[in-house]
Amino acid sequence: MIRMKFDEITLSVFPTRSEMGLVAAQEAAEYVLNLLKQKETIRCVFAAAPSQSDFLNCFFSDERIDFRRMEAFHMDEYIGIPSDDPRSFRSFLKKYFDRVNMKAVYYIDGMAPDPIKECERYGDLLMKKKIDIVFMGIGENGHIAFNDPGVADFNDSKVMKPVELDLVCRNQQVRDGCFSTLDEVPKMALTLTIPTLLSADKLFCFVPTEAKARALAETILGEISEKCPATILRRKPGVMMYIDEPCFSVLKERLNGKGK
């Protein structure tokens, strides 16, 4: 493992994504265990994506954690995908949440007839109390949640909002195997905003595979800008970011002065 610090991000690099997921889950679990010594209940937001699977598999297998004292939320959902559709983020996360007995799980309704009202409903639930932890990733276009370049706003006044997904983001869903064709990928989604994500006390971020290498390098070395929304993580104290060697490739070249 290689561990480096970039602004407020602690970056850990592992030879494989399975090693990344294991150590990330262990360190996240230690943080949770310590937090549960201080609080009766903790509130966590989870990302839903194949990039999160290595972490989620290990984290929800950790028998030391009393999940009965955890409330779970997710950070985004497609508009127009039924909750029981396996391509929905609800379905993706439910298979992990169902492994344990959680205090409460709150799901976004992508089929709500009024997306604005659904944002208000879910946002009110989420912001009733402090968010303790966000578990997240970074998209190929540098998005966090579904805050793509073009809709990302570092000073967003909303807790949650409907957004139009950009083409890079939608193509990523096909490459990830979540949809068979681009036409199947919804064009709209509901997402927590960037200020909402950053309001959590602690952020853990998992970014495996070569497909994320350029976005990762831009996140770490690029200008902090909504053009690459994940760059804002460099201003959030205590962010823990975990990547594998393929994801490290472009950043490694740039650090060695060999790439742009």
Backbone torsions as a table, in degrees:
resi	resn	phi	psi	omega
1	MET	NA	139.2	172.6
2	ILE	-112.1	135.7	178.9
3	ARG	-128.4	127.9	-176.7
4	MET	-135.2	161.6	178.3
5	LYS	-120.1	129.0	175.9
6	PHE	-127.8	108.5	-173.4
7	ASP	52.8	-119.4	-177.7
8	GLU	-94.3	-0.5	-178.0
9	ILE	-92.7	128.4	167.2
10	THR	-96.2	115.6	-174.7
11	LEU	-104.6	125.3	178.3
12	SER	-116.2	129.0	-176.2
13	VAL	-114.1	131.8	-176.8
14	PHE	-123.8	151.9	-179.7
15	PRO	-59.9	-36.4	-177.6
16	THR	-133.8	161.6	179.5
17	ARG	-71.3	-27.9	178.1
18	SER	-68.2	-40.1	175.4
19	GLU	-65.7	-40.1	176.3
20	MET	-56.4	-49.7	-177.2
21	GLY	-63.1	-39.7	-178.4
22	LEU	-65.2	-50.9	-177.7
23	VAL	-68.7	-40.2	178.2
24	ALA	-59.0	-43.8	179.5
25	ALA	-65.3	-39.3	178.9
26	GLN	-63.9	-44.1	-178.7
27	GLU	-71.1	-37.2	176.0
28	ALA	-65.3	-39.9	178.9
29	ALA	-63.1	-41.0	177.9
30	GLU	-61.2	-40.7	177.8
31	TYR	-63.6	-44.4	179.3
32	VAL	-62.2	-44.5	-179.1
33	LEU	-61.6	-41.7	177.5
34	ASN	-65.9	-39.5	-179.8
35	LEU	-66.4	-36.4	179.8
36	LEU	-70.2	-14.0	172.6
37	LYS	-76.8	-19.6	-176.7
38	GLN	-104.0	-25.5	-174.7
39	LYS	-130.9	147.7	178.7
40	GLU	-72.9	-38.4	-178.3
41	THR	-134.5	141.5	174.4
42	ILE	-119.5	153.2	-174.6
43	ARG	-120.8	122.3	-172.8
44	CYS	-127.4	143.5	175.8
45	VAL	-110.7	132.8	-177.5
46	PHE	-117.7	142.1	171.1
47	ALA	-85.6	151.4	177.9
48	ALA	-119.3	108.0	179.6
49	ALA	-170.0	153.1	177.7
50	PRO	-55.3	-29.2	179.4
51	SER	-63.9	-18.9	-177.5
52	GLN	-92.5	-8.3	-169.8
53	SER	-62.5	-40.4	-178.7
54	ASP	-61.6	-44.6	176.5
55	PHE	-64.9	-50.0	-174.6
56	LEU	-61.5	-40.9	179.0
57	ASN	-58.4	-44.5	-178.8
58	CYS	-74.4	-42.2	-176.0
59	PHE	-63.3	-45.3	-177.0
60	PHE	-82.9	5.3	172.2
61	SER	-103.7	-1.1	-176.1
62	ASP	-81.2	107.3	-175.8
63	GLU	-74.6	-7.0	178.0
64	ARG	-75.4	-23.0	-174.2
65	ILE	-85.0	130.0	174.2
66	ASP	-88.1	88.7	-176.9
67	PHE	-66.8	-13.7	176.9
68	ARG	-66.8	-9.6	179.3
69	ARG	-110.9	19.2	-178.9
70	MET	-120.6	133.4	170.2
71	GLU	-104.1	134.8	-174.5
72	ALA	-117.9	139.3	174.9
73	PHE	-129.1	164.1	168.8
74	HIS	-122.2	164.3	-165.4
75	MET	-98.9	-11.0	-179.4
76	ASP	-164.6	165.6	178.1
77	GLU	-161.0	145.2	175.1
78	TYR	-67.8	144.7	170.5
79	ILE	-85.8	127.7	175.8
80	GLY	95.4	4.2	175.9
81	ILE	-104.9	120.1	-179.3
82	PRO	-59.5	151.6	-175.2
83	SER	-63.7	-28.0	-179.5
84	ASP	-91.3	1.4	174.6
85	ASP	-71.5	128.6	-178.4
86	PRO	-61.5	-14.8	178.6
87	ARG	-86.2	-8.4	177.9
88	SER	-73.9	152.4	178.2
89	PHE	-69.8	-29.8	174.8
90	ARG	-58.3	-48.6	-179.5
91	SER	-63.7	-40.3	180.0
92	PHE	-58.1	-48.1	-176.3
93	LEU	-78.7	-29.8	-175.7
94	LYS	-59.0	-34.9	-178.1
95	LYS	-67.5	-23.8	174.1
96	TYR	-85.4	-45.6	-179.5
97	PHE	-60.2	-33.8	-177.0
98	ASP	-73.0	-10.4	177.3
99	ARG	-70.9	-24.6	-172.3
100	VAL	-126.9	169.1	179.2
101	ASN	-101.9	92.9	-176.2
102	MET	-87.0	154.6	178.3
103	LYS	-62.4	-43.5	179.0
104	ALA	-161.9	146.7	173.9
105	VAL	-128.9	129.7	-178.2
106	TYR	-116.5	122.1	-176.6
107	TYR	-108.6	146.0	172.8
108	ILE	-80.4	137.6	178.6
109	ASP	-97.8	101.0	179.6
110	GLY	-72.6	-10.0	179.4
111	MET	-103.1	8.3	179.5
112	ALA	-57.3	135.5	-177.1
113	PRO	-64.0	-26.7	179.1
114	ASP	-124.1	100.1	-177.2
115	PRO	-58.9	-34.7	179.3
116	ILE	-64.0	-44.6	179.3
117	LYS	-66.5	-34.7	176.9
118	GLU	-65.5	-38.7	175.4
119	CYS	-61.3	-41.3	178.8
120	GLU	-66.3	-43.4	180.0
121	ARG	-61.3	-50.6	-176.1
122	TYR	-70.8	-40.0	178.1
123	GLY	-60.3	-39.6	178.1
124	ASP	-64.1	-41.5	177.5
125	LEU	-61.9	-44.8	-176.0
126	LEU	-66.4	-40.5	-171.5
127	MET	-93.5	10.2	176.0
128	LYS	-59.3	-36.6	178.1
129	LYS	-138.3	171.1	-179.1
130	LYS	-60.1	139.2	170.2
131	ILE	-82.1	124.9	-178.1
132	ASP	-83.9	-46.1	-173.5
133	ILE	-141.5	139.7	167.7
134	VAL	-115.1	126.9	173.1
135	PHE	-105.9	122.1	-166.6
136	MET	-147.1	178.1	173.6
137	GLY	-136.6	-168.9	177.4
138	ILE	-131.4	136.7	178.8
139	GLY	-81.9	168.7	179.0
140	GLU	-63.4	-23.1	176.8
141	ASN	-97.5	10.0	179.6
142	GLY	84.0	10.9	-179.3
143	HIS	-72.0	155.5	166.9
144	ILE	-124.6	132.4	-160.2
145	ALA	52.3	-139.8	177.2
146	PHE	-104.7	34.5	173.9
147	ASN	-87.1	80.4	178.9
148	ASP	-73.4	159.9	168.6
149	PRO	-54.9	135.0	-177.8
150	GLY	106.3	-32.3	175.6
151	VAL	-118.6	-13.4	179.2
152	ALA	-66.0	138.9	-179.9
153	ASP	-142.5	111.6	-178.5
154	PHE	-65.1	-19.3	-178.4
155	ASN	-117.5	29.7	-176.8
156	ASP	-58.2	133.9	178.9
157	SER	-85.5	-11.4	-178.0
158	LYS	-90.0	153.0	172.8
159	VAL	-80.6	-38.5	-175.3
160	MET	-152.0	150.5	-176.8
161	LYS	-155.8	157.2	170.2
162	PRO	-77.5	143.0	179.7
163	VAL	-139.4	154.1	171.1
164	GLU	-92.4	129.7	-178.1
165	LEU	-81.6	136.9	-179.7
166	ASP	-81.1	170.4	-172.1
167	LEU	-66.3	-38.3	178.7
168	VAL	-61.3	-44.4	179.1
169	CYS	-62.1	-45.3	-177.6
170	ARG	-68.0	-38.4	176.4
171	ASN	-64.8	-34.0	178.1
172	GLN	-61.1	-37.0	-179.6
173	GLN	-63.4	-31.8	176.6
174	VAL	-74.0	-45.5	179.9
175	ARG	-62.6	-32.8	178.9
176	ASP	-74.9	-7.7	179.4
177	GLY	83.8	11.5	-179.3
178	CYS	-77.9	-28.8	178.1
179	PHE	-135.6	152.2	-177.9
180	SER	-79.0	-36.4	-178.0
181	THR	-137.7	160.8	178.9
182	LEU	-61.9	-35.8	-178.8
183	ASP	-61.9	-25.6	-179.7
184	GLU	-78.7	-20.5	-175.5
185	VAL	-76.4	125.1	178.1
186	PRO	-57.7	150.0	178.7
187	LYS	-91.9	-13.4	-177.3
188	MET	-128.0	151.5	178.4
189	ALA	-150.0	167.3	171.1
190	LEU	-106.9	137.0	-177.6
191	THR	-143.2	145.8	165.8
192	LEU	-66.0	144.9	-179.9
193	THR	-82.2	169.0	-178.2
194	ILE	-63.7	-45.3	176.5
195	PRO	-59.5	-33.4	177.2
196	THR	-64.5	-46.3	178.4
197	LEU	-60.7	-43.2	-176.9
198	LEU	-75.4	-10.9	178.9
199	SER	-74.4	-14.1	178.1
200	ALA	-66.1	151.3	178.6
201	ASP	-67.2	-33.8	-173.8
202	LYS	-141.7	138.9	176.9
203	LEU	-122.1	129.0	170.3
204	PHE	-114.6	131.4	-172.9
205	CYS	-129.2	129.7	-174.3
206	PHE	-120.9	121.9	-171.1
207	VAL	-138.0	80.4	177.9
208	PRO	-91.3	167.2	170.4
209	THR	85.0	152.4	-179.7
210	GLU	-64.5	-25.9	-179.9
211	ALA	-60.2	-24.6	-179.2
212	LYS	-98.6	4.4	-171.5
213	ALA	-62.0	-44.6	-178.6
214	ARG	-70.0	-40.0	178.0
215	ALA	-64.5	-38.4	179.0
216	LEU	-64.9	-45.3	179.8
217	ALA	-61.9	-40.9	179.0
218	GLU	-67.4	-38.7	177.7
219	THR	-59.5	-41.6	-175.0
220	ILE	-81.6	-38.5	-171.5
221	LEU	-114.6	-14.0	-175.0
222	GLY	-79.1	172.8	174.4
223	GLU	-63.0	138.0	176.6
224	ILE	-73.2	108.4	-169.4
225	SER	-156.8	153.0	176.3
226	GLU	-68.0	-10.4	174.4
227	LYS	-66.2	-27.9	171.0
228	CYS	-131.5	88.5	-171.1
229	PRO	-53.6	-32.9	-177.4
230	ALA	-65.5	-16.0	179.2
231	THR	-61.2	-23.6	-179.3
232	ILE	-64.5	-19.4	178.6
233	LEU	-62.4	-22.7	179.4
234	ARG	-69.8	-12.2	178.9
235	ARG	-101.2	-3.7	-177.6
236	LYS	-96.6	112.5	-177.9
237	PRO	-58.2	135.8	170.9
238	GLY	83.6	14.7	178.9
239	VAL	-67.9	129.9	175.7
240	MET	-107.6	119.1	-177.5
241	MET	-119.6	134.3	-175.5
242	TYR	-124.6	129.0	-179.1
243	ILE	-137.0	165.8	173.1
244	ASP	-104.0	173.1	-177.0
245	GLU	-58.9	-43.3	177.9
246	PRO	-58.6	-38.9	178.1
247	CYS	-68.3	-28.5	-178.2
248	PHE	-74.4	-14.7	-166.7
249	SER	-55.5	-49.3	-176.8
250	VAL	-71.4	-42.9	177.7
251	LEU	-61.1	-40.7	178.7
252	LYS	-59.9	-43.8	178.1
253	GLU	-62.2	-42.7	-178.9
254	ARG	-68.4	-38.4	178.0
255	LEU	-65.6	-31.0	178.4
256	ASN	-88.0	3.6	178.0
257	GLY	75.5	21.0	-175.3
258	LYS	-108.3	-5.6	-176.5
259	GLY	-137.0	172.0	179.8
260	LYS	-119.0	NA	NA
